[in-house]
Amino acid sequence: MQLVFIKAFRLPKSFLCTVIIVFFLLIGLNSVLALNREFPTTSWAVANRVIVVDPGHGGIDPGAVGYNGVKEKDIVLQVGKRLQKLLNQAGARVIMTRNSDTDFGTPGSGSLLTRKREDLSKRVQLANKNKADLYLSIHVNAIPSSRWRGAQTFYQRNRTESKQLAEAIQSEMVRILGNTRRVAKPEDFFTTRNTKMTSVIIEIGFISNPAEAKLLTDPAYQRKLVYAIYSGLVKYYTQEIPRPK
């Protein structure tokens, strides 16, 4: 019986490195192609919609002041601008109630409460005048205890469309953020009560919680949060539910 010996050989390290690099490049390319396929599917849902993005507070009204002195008005403006950019890219017409540290109250018009009422009234008027499809009011939560955390949406009682939108956004925040198990809840707020369109208030987290306050000022987390809201809007518009004409 003739024995055949096969000589073992080793691949050069440079060749192995090249194979590994090409492998990961192919994976990356596949991910990009997948995203490109997904984006047109999701973006059509909000294209041509008129959406009011309302970063709460501003000007003389800081909103809640949380851990390390972080102010609600600053965080919600940053998140609002990021949401505006993403929605614009998806083809929506976005109306911002404010683009800077301002409010709608008339300086010297009276007490802070009087000015705040004027501010809220003008935000509502802006949305109603432009016949918006959606009104998204962005806020942050704060309470004396530092233990509570988690983003949560609120809608006006007895408004079916607003309830559906709030639940869609909430489910996506739970899924994408992975750090909240809260559910959408009915409340009675001036803005959601007086806007004529589907409207929700999105409390994006607790700045009274040190860990969450730090997250809310992180640009990467803000982008993740904004994508969760956007994904919720897409989910809302693609659900098989009756829509008013």
N, C-alpha and C positions, 0 to 999 in steps of 0.2 A: 504494500500500500504506500503510495507516494504521499508524503506530507508536503503541504503547501503552507509556507509561512507568509503571513501578511505583515508588512512592516507598519507599525503605528506611526502616525504623524500628528503634529500639533499645528493648529492654525495660528498664524501670526497674531499677536495682540492687536495690532493696528486694524487687521481685518475684522476681528471680533468687535472692536469698538465701533467700526463703521456699520456693521450689521445692527448693533444695538441702537445707534443714533437713527438709522433709517427706520427701524421698527417704531421708535417713539415719534418720529416725524409723521409716519403714516397714521398713527393713532391720533395725533394732533390734527392732522388734515381731515381725518374722518369726523372729528368733533366739530371742526369749523363748518364742514359741509352739512352736518346735522343741524347746527344752529341756523345756517343759512336756509335750510329747508323749513325749519320751524318758524322763523321770524315772519315770513309772509303769511303763514297760517294764523299766527296770533295777532299780527298788526292790523289785519283787515277789520277785526272786531271793534277797534276804537277809532279807525280812520274816519275822518270827517265829523266826529263827535265834538260838540262844544262842551268842554269840561272846565269848570271853575276850580282852581286849586287855591285854597284859602289858608295860608300860614297864620295861625292865630296870634293875637296880641300885637305887640310892636309899639314903637314910639315910647310914650311915657308909661305904657303898660308892659312890664317885663314878663307877665304871666307868672308861672311858678318858678321859684328859685330853688335849685336843688343842691346836691352834693358839690362841694368846692365852688359854690357860687355860680354854677352854670345856669343860664337863663333859658326859659322855655322859648321866648321869642326868637332867640338866635338859632336854636336847634331846628325849630320848625321851619324857619326861613330857608336854612340850608337844605333840608329834606324837600321842601316845596319846590325849590329851584331844580333839584335833581329829578323830581317827578315831572316837572314841566318839560325838561329836556327829553326824557324818555318818551313821554306822551307825544311830544312834537315829532320825534323820530318815527313814531308809529302812525303819524298822519292825523292826529287829533288837533283841534284848535283849542289851545289852552289860554284861559284868562286868569291871570294872577291877581289876587286882591291886593297884594303888595309885593314889591321886588326889593324893598330896602327896609330899614328900621324905622318905619312910619306907621301911623294909624289914621283912621278916617275922621277922628274927632276934631272939632274946631278948637284951636288953642284959646284958652281963657273963656271957654263957653260955660264954665260952671264947675261943679264938683267932678271928681274922677268918675263917679258912677254915671253922671249925666253924659260925660264925654264917651264913656264906654258904651252906653246905650246908642249914642249917635254913631259910633264906630260900627257896631254890629248891624244897625239898620242900613247903613250905606253898603256894607258887604252884601247883605241880602238883596238890596236894590240893584246892585251891579249884576248879580246872578240872574235875577228876574228880568231885568232890562234886556240882557243878551240872550234870553230864552235858552239858557244852558240845558244840556242833557243831564249833566251830573254836577253835583256840588260836593267837593271833598274838603272838609275842614280838618287841618292837621294840628294836633295838640300833643302835649306830653302830660303825664300824670305825676302827682306828688302828694304824699300824705305824711303825717308825722312819723310813722313807723318806717324804718328802712328795709323791712323784710319783704315787702311786696314788690312784684315785678311782672312784666309781661304786657305786650301790646294788645289792644282791645278796641273793637269798633262799637259804635252806638248809632241807633237809628230812632226816628220819631215813631212813637206808638201809633198803631193802626195804619201804617203806611207800608203796604205789601212790597212795593218795588224797593223801597229803602231797606227793608228787612232783608230782602234777597241780596241786595248789593253788599250790605254789611256782613252777611253770613259768607258770601263768596270771598270777600277780602280777608275776613277772619280765618277762614279755612286755609287760605294760601299763606297767611302769616304763620299759622301753626305749622304748616308743612315745610315752608322754606326757612323760616328763622330757627325753628327747632327749640325755642326757649320759652314758649308760651302755650298754655293749654286753656286760655280764656275763651269765652264764647261771646258772640255778638249779643248786645243787650238793648232793650228799648228804654229810652229816656225822653225827657221833655226839655229841649234846648231851644233858645230863641231862633237860632239860625235854621235848624232842621224843621222847626215848626212853621217858619215864615217863607222859606224858599218854596217855589212852585214846582221844582223839579225833584228827581230822586236825589236824596242827600244823606250823607253820613258824616259822623265825626270819628276820626281815627286817632286814638290815643296811642302813640307809638312806643310808649314805655314809661317807666317811673324814674324821674331824675332824683327822687328821694332815695333810690337804691344805688349805692356807690358803684357797684359793678355795672349796672345797666346805664347809669349816667355816663360812665366812661365809654361804653359801647355807642351810645347815642351821639357822641361827638366824634366818633371814628368814621372817616369817609368811606372805608370799605364796608362797614356795617350799614351805613346810610344807603349805599347803593343796593345792598342786599334787601334792605327794608323797602326801598322804592320798587324794586323788582317784584317783591311780594304783593305790594299794592296793585301794581300794573297787572300782574298775573291774576289777581282777584277780579279786576275789571274785565279782563278777557273771559274769565270763567263766567262772570255775570252775563255778559252779552252772548255767550255761546250756550247757555243753559236752555233746555227745552221747556220754557215756561211762557205763559201768555204775556205779551207785551202791549202796553197801551199805544194806540196809533197817534 
